[in-house]
């Protein structure tokens, strides 16, 4: 396992979830993220997931990663398009969310 002192794989620390639920999601997230050999890729994907979680938490009363809906991703994508981010960066962020949830729902 590759480690990095700046690595903080905890985007699911929200007060709306039980500590057990948070730990479960952190475990899934860390396991998924550590499958990437590149430290840079891990940082980019970690940031993308954190950005997505932050975005959704601002728009729902109770955020539960297990209950992410398609409208949440579409709304986030549309908000990213309103920024100065390149299409490649937006696609990378969306790919991170897609990759994470593909593994998380298995």
BELMO-V283969 format. One line per field, one symbol per residue. phi: phi as a letter, one per 40 degrees, with the letter a starting at -180 (. if undefined). burial: # if it has 9 or more other ideal C-beta (glycine too) atoms within 8 Angstrom, else .. A space follows every 50 residues. Layout:
# BELMO-V283969
phi->???
burial->???
This chain:
# BELMO-V283969
phi->.cbacccbcbcbcbccbccccccccccccccccccccccccccccdcccc ccddccdcbbcbcbdcbcbdccccccdccccccccccccccccccccccc cccccc
burial->......#.#.##.#..#...##..##.###.###......######.### #######.....#.#......##.###.##.........#.###.##.## #.##..
